Amino acid sequence: MISSIIWTIIVGLIIGLLGRLILPGRQNISLVMTTLIGIVASLIGGVILGALAYNNDNGGIPWLSIIVGAILAAAGILIYGRVTNKAV
């Protein structure tokens, strides 16, 4: 249980940072908010890919999940920047 929470936070941080990397320029957003947006983007990406019947049966790194999560995180960071009037 605790390890699942820790892994969710780590994956959310990675996805959030990849989302920030996609966006040009500097984002005025905290690391905690980046992680939260990354967690939400990862969960939404998993739901979308699950609805499309995608699974990682072969094992290895789930590249499609990472790419979709990073794109959703970039969109989430843009939305967060617009809502809070921070320059993104």
Buried (B, 14 or more C-beta within 10 A) or exposed (E): EEEEEEEBBEBBBBBBBBBBEBBEEEBEBEEEBBBBBBBBBBBBBBEBBEEEEBEEEEEEEBEEBBBBBBBBBBBBBBEBBEEEEEEB
